[in-house]
Amino acid sequence: MAEASISADQGQFSCSVCLDLLKEPVTIPCGHTFCKRCISGCWDQEDRKGIYSCPDPAPYWIS
């Protein structure tokens, strides 16, 4: 029987904030995915401004 081979880029499963593998992944409206703890920490800092932005500077279609 043939073995199935799955090739995936580790970058697809990495958080761009902590640079580690995603833990409790959360996808935000722009399409980027972060660890729940990382995006919560970033957005907690933005609570004062009331404006929540994506911490990843690359557009979704590039990353």
Gaussian input, Z-matrix of N, CA and C with variables (Angstrom, degrees):
# hf/3-21g

backbone

0 1
 N
 C     1     B1
 C     2     B2     1     A1
 N     3     B3     2     A2     1     D1
 C     4     B4     3     A3     2     D2
 C     5     B5     4     A4     3     D3
 N     6     B6     5     A5     4     D4
 C     7     B7     6     A6     5     D5
 C     8     B8     7     A7     6     D6
 N     9     B9     8     A8     7     D7
 C    10    B10     9     A9     8     D8
 C    11    B11    10    A10     9     D9
 N    12    B12    11    A11    10    D10
 C    13    B13    12    A12    11    D11
 C    14    B14    13    A13    12    D12
 N    15    B15    14    A14    13    D13
 C    16    B16    15    A15    14    D14
 C    17    B17    16    A16    15    D15
 N    18    B18    17    A17    16    D16
 C    19    B19    18    A18    17    D17
 C    20    B20    19    A19    18    D18
 N    21    B21    20    A20    19    D19
 C    22    B22    21    A21    20    D20
 C    23    B23    22    A22    21    D21
 N    24    B24    23    A23    22    D22
 C    25    B25    24    A24    23    D23
 C    26    B26    25    A25    24    D24
 N    27    B27    26    A26    25    D25
 C    28    B28    27    A27    26    D26
 C    29    B29    28    A28    27    D27
 N    30    B30    29    A29    28    D28
 C    31    B31    30    A30    29    D29
 C    32    B32    31    A31    30    D30
 N    33    B33    32    A32    31    D31
 C    34    B34    33    A33    32    D32
 C    35    B35    34    A34    33    D33
 N    36    B36    35    A35    34    D34
 C    37    B37    36    A36    35    D35
 C    38    B38    37    A37    36    D36
 N    39    B39    38    A38    37    D37
 C    40    B40    39    A39    38    D38
 C    41    B41    40    A40    39    D39
 N    42    B42    41    A41    40    D40
 C    43    B43    42    A42    41    D41
 C    44    B44    43    A43    42    D42
 N    45    B45    44    A44    43    D43
 C    46    B46    45    A45    44    D44
 C    47    B47    46    A46    45    D45
 N    48    B48    47    A47    46    D46
 C    49    B49    48    A48    47    D47
 C    50    B50    49    A49    48    D48
 N    51    B51    50    A50    49    D49
 C    52    B52    51    A51    50    D50
 C    53    B53    52    A52    51    D51
 N    54    B54    53    A53    52    D52
 C    55    B55    54    A54    53    D53
 C    56    B56    55    A55    54    D54
 N    57    B57    56    A56    55    D55
 C    58    B58    57    A57    56    D56
 C    59    B59    58    A58    57    D57
 N    60    B60    59    A59    58    D58
 C    61    B61    60    A60    59    D59
 C    62    B62    61    A61    60    D60
 N    63    B63    62    A62    61    D61
 C    64    B64    63    A63    62    D62
 C    65    B65    64    A64    63    D63
 N    66    B66    65    A65    64    D64
 C    67    B67    66    A66    65    D65
 C    68    B68    67    A67    66    D66
 N    69    B69    68    A68    67    D67
 C    70    B70    69    A69    68    D68
 C    71    B71    70    A70    69    D69
 N    72    B72    71    A71    70    D70
 C    73    B73    72    A72    71    D71
 C    74    B74    73    A73    72    D72
 N    75    B75    74    A74    73    D73
 C    76    B76    75    A75    74    D74
 C    77    B77    76    A76    75    D75
 N    78    B78    77    A77    76    D76
 C    79    B79    78    A78    77    D77
 C    80    B80    79    A79    78    D78
 N    81    B81    80    A80    79    D79
 C    82    B82    81    A81    80    D80
 C    83    B83    82    A82    81    D81
 N    84    B84    83    A83    82    D82
 C    85    B85    84    A84    83    D83
 C    86    B86    85    A85    84    D84
 N    87    B87    86    A86    85    D85
 C    88    B88    87    A87    86    D86
 C    89    B89    88    A88    87    D87
 N    90    B90    89    A89    88    D88
 C    91    B91    90    A90    89    D89
 C    92    B92    91    A91    90    D90
 N    93    B93    92    A92    91    D91
 C    94    B94    93    A93    92    D92
 C    95    B95    94    A94    93    D93
 N    96    B96    95    A95    94    D94
 C    97    B97    96    A96    95    D95
 C    98    B98    97    A97    96    D96
 N    99    B99    98    A98    97    D97
 C   100   B100    99    A99    98    D98
 C   101   B101   100   A100    99    D99
 N   102   B102   101   A101   100   D100
 C   103   B103   102   A102   101   D101
 C   104   B104   103   A103   102   D102
 N   105   B105   104   A104   103   D103
 C   106   B106   105   A105   104   D104
 C   107   B107   106   A106   105   D105
 N   108   B108   107   A107   106   D106
 C   109   B109   108   A108   107   D107
 C   110   B110   109   A109   108   D108
 N   111   B111   110   A110   109   D109
 C   112   B112   111   A111   110   D110
 C   113   B113   112   A112   111   D111
 N   114   B114   113   A113   112   D112
 C   115   B115   114   A114   113   D113
 C   116   B116   115   A115   114   D114
 N   117   B117   116   A116   115   D115
 C   118   B118   117   A117   116   D116
 C   119   B119   118   A118   117   D117
 N   120   B120   119   A119   118   D118
 C   121   B121   120   A120   119   D119
 C   122   B122   121   A121   120   D120
 N   123   B123   122   A122   121   D121
 C   124   B124   123   A123   122   D122
 C   125   B125   124   A124   123   D123
 N   126   B126   125   A125   124   D124
 C   127   B127   126   A126   125   D125
 C   128   B128   127   A127   126   D126
 N   129   B129   128   A128   127   D127
 C   130   B130   129   A129   128   D128
 C   131   B131   130   A130   129   D129
 N   132   B132   131   A131   130   D130
 C   133   B133   132   A132   131   D131
 C   134   B134   133   A133   132   D132
 N   135   B135   134   A134   133   D133
 C   136   B136   135   A135   134   D134
 C   137   B137   136   A136   135   D135
 N   138   B138   137   A137   136   D136
 C   139   B139   138   A138   137   D137
 C   140   B140   139   A139   138   D138
 N   141   B141   140   A140   139   D139
 C   142   B142   141   A141   140   D140
 C   143   B143   142   A142   141   D141
 N   144   B144   143   A143   142   D142
 C   145   B145   144   A144   143   D143
 C   146   B146   145   A145   144   D144
 N   147   B147   146   A146   145   D145
 C   148   B148   147   A147   146   D146
 C   149   B149   148   A148   147   D147
 N   150   B150   149   A149   148   D148
 C   151   B151   150   A150   149   D149
 C   152   B152   151   A151   150   D150
 N   153   B153   152   A152   151   D151
 C   154   B154   153   A153   152   D152
 C   155   B155   154   A154   153   D153
 N   156   B156   155   A155   154   D154
 C   157   B157   156   A156   155   D155
 C   158   B158   157   A157   156   D156
 N   159   B159   158   A158   157   D157
 C   160   B160   159   A159   158   D158
 C   161   B161   160   A160   159   D159
 N   162   B162   161   A161   160   D160
 C   163   B163   162   A162   161   D161
 C   164   B164   163   A163   162   D162
 N   165   B165   164   A164   163   D163
 C   166   B166   165   A165   164   D164
 C   167   B167   166   A166   165   D165
 N   168   B168   167   A167   166   D166
 C   169   B169   168   A168   167   D167
 C   170   B170   169   A169   168   D168
 N   171   B171   170   A170   169   D169
 C   172   B172   171   A171   170   D170
 C   173   B173   172   A172   171   D171
 N   174   B174   173   A173   172   D172
 C   175   B175   174   A174   173   D173
 C   176   B176   175   A175   174   D174
 N   177   B177   176   A176   175   D175
 C   178   B178   177   A177   176   D176
 C   179   B179   178   A178   177   D177
 N   180   B180   179   A179   178   D178
 C   181   B181   180   A180   179   D179
 C   182   B182   181   A181   180   D180
 N   183   B183   182   A182   181   D181
 C   184   B184   183   A183   182   D182
 C   185   B185   184   A184   183   D183
 N   186   B186   185   A185   184   D184
 C   187   B187   186   A186   185   D185
 C   188   B188   187   A187   186   D186

   B1=1.4463
   B2=1.5345
   B3=1.2958
   B4=1.4663
   B5=1.5280
   B6=1.3182
   B7=1.4646
   B8=1.5146
   B9=1.3024
   B10=1.4602
   B11=1.5125
   B12=1.2985
   B13=1.4562
   B14=1.5172
   B15=1.3066
   B16=1.4620
   B17=1.5115
   B18=1.2981
   B19=1.4551
   B20=1.5181
   B21=1.3166
   B22=1.4624
   B23=1.5147
   B24=1.2972
   B25=1.4507
   B26=1.5255
   B27=1.3258
   B28=1.4609
   B29=1.5223
   B30=1.3260
   B31=1.4516
   B32=1.5186
   B33=1.3247
   B34=1.4622
   B35=1.5204
   B36=1.3215
   B37=1.4535
   B38=1.5188
   B39=1.3298
   B40=1.4587
   B41=1.5208
   B42=1.3085
   B43=1.4615
   B44=1.5267
   B45=1.3302
   B46=1.4704
   B47=1.5242
   B48=1.3358
   B49=1.4540
   B50=1.5357
   B51=1.3491
   B52=1.4734
   B53=1.5288
   B54=1.3353
   B55=1.4697
   B56=1.5254
   B57=1.3205
   B58=1.4643
   B59=1.5230
   B60=1.3387
   B61=1.4560
   B62=1.5230
   B63=1.3248
   B64=1.4615
   B65=1.5200
   B66=1.3198
   B67=1.4597
   B68=1.5242
   B69=1.3149
   B70=1.4654
   B71=1.5266
   B72=1.3408
   B73=1.4676
   B74=1.5293
   B75=1.3239
   B76=1.4647
   B77=1.5253
   B78=1.3243
   B79=1.4631
   B80=1.5262
   B81=1.3242
   B82=1.4602
   B83=1.5279
   B84=1.3395
   B85=1.4668
   B86=1.5371
   B87=1.3304
   B88=1.4671
   B89=1.5306
   B90=1.3333
   B91=1.4648
   B92=1.5142
   B93=1.3283
   B94=1.4573
   B95=1.5259
   B96=1.3242
   B97=1.4562
   B98=1.5193
   B99=1.3237
   B100=1.4667
   B101=1.5228
   B102=1.3291
   B103=1.4556
   B104=1.5213
   B105=1.3112
   B106=1.4714
   B107=1.5277
   B108=1.3201
   B109=1.4693
   B110=1.5392
   B111=1.3331
   B112=1.4713
   B113=1.5240
   B114=1.3491
   B115=1.4654
   B116=1.5230
   B117=1.3209
   B118=1.4729
   B119=1.5224
   B120=1.3358
   B121=1.4607
   B122=1.5168
   B123=1.3322
   B124=1.4712
   B125=1.5161
   B126=1.3237
   B127=1.4581
   B128=1.5225
   B129=1.3267
   B130=1.4694
   B131=1.5277
   B132=1.3322
   B133=1.4615
   B134=1.5244
   B135=1.3306
   B136=1.4648
   B137=1.5246
   B138=1.3348
   B139=1.4687
   B140=1.5222
   B141=1.3150
   B142=1.4723
   B143=1.5170
   B144=1.3454
   B145=1.4669
   B146=1.5280
   B147=1.3277
   B148=1.4630
   B149=1.5133
   B150=1.3325
   B151=1.4616
   B152=1.5250
   B153=1.3218
   B154=1.4615
   B155=1.5254
   B156=1.3250
   B157=1.4568
   B158=1.5175
   B159=1.3035
   B160=1.4573
   B161=1.5262
   B162=1.3353
   B163=1.4566
   B164=1.5306
   B165=1.3413
   B166=1.4667
   B167=1.5287
   B168=1.3327
   B169=1.4606
   B170=1.5326
   B171=1.3409
   B172=1.4693
   B173=1.5308
   B174=1.3323
   B175=1.4550
   B176=1.5290
   B177=1.3124
   B178=1.4655
   B179=1.5289
   B180=1.3225
   B181=1.4684
   B182=1.5264
   B183=1.3220
   B184=1.4703
   B185=1.5232
   B186=1.3132
   B187=1.4700
   B188=1.5017
   A1=109.25
   A2=116.57
   A3=121.22
   A4=110.04
   A5=114.66
   A6=119.93
   A7=109.74
   A8=115.89
   A9=120.24
   A10=108.03
   A11=115.75
   A12=120.66
   A13=108.99
   A14=115.69
   A15=120.19
   A16=108.11
   A17=115.38
   A18=120.91
   A19=108.24
   A20=116.14
   A21=119.78
   A22=108.96
   A23=114.80
   A24=121.64
   A25=108.18
   A26=117.35
   A27=120.76
   A28=111.29
   A29=117.70
   A30=121.78
   A31=112.83
   A32=116.80
   A33=120.62
   A34=110.97
   A35=116.96
   A36=121.33
   A37=111.88
   A38=116.64
   A39=121.56
   A40=110.47
   A41=115.07
   A42=121.83
   A43=107.49
   A44=117.28
   A45=119.59
   A46=112.50
   A47=118.03
   A48=120.83
   A49=109.71
   A50=116.99
   A51=120.26
   A52=112.47
   A53=116.93
   A54=124.19
   A55=113.01
   A56=117.06
   A57=122.71
   A58=107.94
   A59=116.55
   A60=119.44
   A61=108.83
   A62=116.11
   A63=121.12
   A64=111.65
   A65=115.25
   A66=122.40
   A67=106.07
   A68=118.08
   A69=123.29
   A70=109.88
   A71=117.80
   A72=121.58
   A73=113.61
   A74=114.77
   A75=122.93
   A76=106.93
   A77=116.39
   A78=120.78
   A79=108.14
   A80=115.67
   A81=120.80
   A82=109.21
   A83=118.90
   A84=121.36
   A85=116.44
   A86=118.94
   A87=119.76
   A88=111.88
   A89=117.06
   A90=120.70
   A91=114.40
   A92=118.40
   A93=120.98
   A94=110.20
   A95=115.82
   A96=121.91
   A97=109.65
   A98=115.75
   A99=122.95
   A100=109.24
   A101=116.02
   A102=120.30
   A103=106.98
   A104=116.79
   A105=120.02
   A106=110.95
   A107=116.69
   A108=120.70
   A109=111.22
   A110=116.68
   A111=120.52
   A112=111.83
   A113=117.26
   A114=118.76
   A115=110.03
   A116=117.38
   A117=119.89
   A118=110.12
   A119=117.35
   A120=121.44
   A121=111.97
   A122=116.72
   A123=120.64
   A124=110.44
   A125=116.43
   A126=119.73
   A127=111.69
   A128=117.96
   A129=119.82
   A130=109.89
   A131=116.36
   A132=121.14
   A133=111.13
   A134=117.31
   A135=121.41
   A136=112.36
   A137=117.28
   A138=120.71
   A139=112.40
   A140=116.44
   A141=120.49
   A142=111.57
   A143=115.79
   A144=120.21
   A145=111.91
   A146=115.44
   A147=119.73
   A148=112.86
   A149=116.97
   A150=122.60
   A151=107.09
   A152=115.93
   A153=120.38
   A154=108.78
   A155=115.53
   A156=119.76
   A157=110.43
   A158=115.01
   A159=121.70
   A160=109.11
   A161=117.83
   A162=119.58
   A163=113.87
   A164=117.37
   A165=121.48
   A166=108.02
   A167=118.77
   A168=120.68
   A169=113.80
   A170=118.57
   A171=120.82
   A172=110.26
   A173=117.05
   A174=119.09
   A175=110.18
   A176=118.06
   A177=122.96
   A178=112.35
   A179=117.65
   A180=119.81
   A181=112.66
   A182=118.69
   A183=121.62
   A184=110.93
   A185=118.18
   A186=121.23
   A187=113.29
   D1=140.60
   D2=-179.27
   D3=-79.23
   D4=144.35
   D5=177.23
   D6=-88.24
   D7=138.94
   D8=176.04
   D9=-82.17
   D10=135.95
   D11=179.35
   D12=-117.08
   D13=125.20
   D14=178.09
   D15=-112.82
   D16=122.22
   D17=179.33
   D18=-109.05
   D19=123.74
   D20=179.36
   D21=-136.26
   D22=142.55
   D23=176.39
   D24=-77.70
   D25=124.28
   D26=-178.68
   D27=-58.77
   D28=-26.89
   D29=178.30
   D30=-59.93
   D31=-27.09
   D32=178.37
   D33=-67.95
   D34=-22.26
   D35=-175.55
   D36=-113.78
   D37=17.30
   D38=-179.57
   D39=-109.39
   D40=145.37
   D41=176.77
   D42=-87.61
   D43=130.09
   D44=-178.61
   D45=-78.90
   D46=-3.81
   D47=176.33
   D48=-89.78
   D49=-54.73
   D50=-177.51
   D51=-95.40
   D52=-10.83
   D53=179.54
   D54=62.40
   D55=22.70
   D56=178.28
   D57=-111.08
   D58=173.81
   D59=174.98
   D60=-62.98
   D61=145.96
   D62=-177.03
   D63=-60.86
   D64=133.14
   D65=174.89
   D66=-119.25
   D67=121.96
   D68=-174.44
   D69=51.32
   D70=65.14
   D71=-175.59
   D72=-59.10
   D73=138.42
   D74=176.74
   D75=-131.14
   D76=126.55
   D77=177.13
   D78=-100.33
   D79=127.82
   D80=-178.82
   D81=-95.01
   D82=168.06
   D83=-173.20
   D84=-52.62
   D85=-29.23
   D86=-179.28
   D87=-75.04
   D88=-13.13
   D89=178.91
   D90=106.90
   D91=-12.16
   D92=177.83
   D93=-75.75
   D94=150.01
   D95=-179.23
   D96=-119.79
   D97=135.75
   D98=-178.45
   D99=-134.58
   D100=164.65
   D101=169.15
   D102=-63.93
   D103=143.43
   D104=179.25
   D105=-56.71
   D106=-42.38
   D107=-178.99
   D108=-64.59
   D109=-40.23
   D110=-178.48
   D111=-66.03
   D112=-48.99
   D113=-177.70
   D114=-68.65
   D115=-34.38
   D116=176.84
   D117=-63.26
   D118=-42.30
   D119=178.68
   D120=-63.53
   D121=-42.22
   D122=178.82
   D123=-64.51
   D124=-45.66
   D125=-176.15
   D126=-75.13
   D127=-26.12
   D128=174.57
   D129=-60.96
   D130=-36.70
   D131=179.34
   D132=-70.55
   D133=-25.05
   D134=-178.46
   D135=-90.74
   D136=-4.59
   D137=179.34
   D138=-54.89
   D139=-37.32
   D140=-178.88
   D141=-61.53
   D142=-37.79
   D143=-178.33
   D144=-82.45
   D145=-27.81
   D146=-176.73
   D147=76.94
   D148=11.58
   D149=178.76
   D150=-118.74
   D151=122.27
   D152=-177.63
   D153=-110.24
   D154=120.40
   D155=-177.96
   D156=-123.20
   D157=166.10
   D158=178.83
   D159=-77.17
   D160=128.66
   D161=179.67
   D162=-76.97
   D163=-5.03
   D164=179.77
   D165=-95.67
   D166=117.09
   D167=-175.39
   D168=-72.26
   D169=-16.90
   D170=-177.45
   D171=-82.18
   D172=135.51
   D173=174.59
   D174=-59.94
   D175=150.57
   D176=-175.97
   D177=-54.48
   D178=-40.99
   D179=-175.53
   D180=-71.50
   D181=-12.01
   D182=178.11
   D183=-92.40
   D184=-36.03
   D185=-174.33
   D186=-75.43

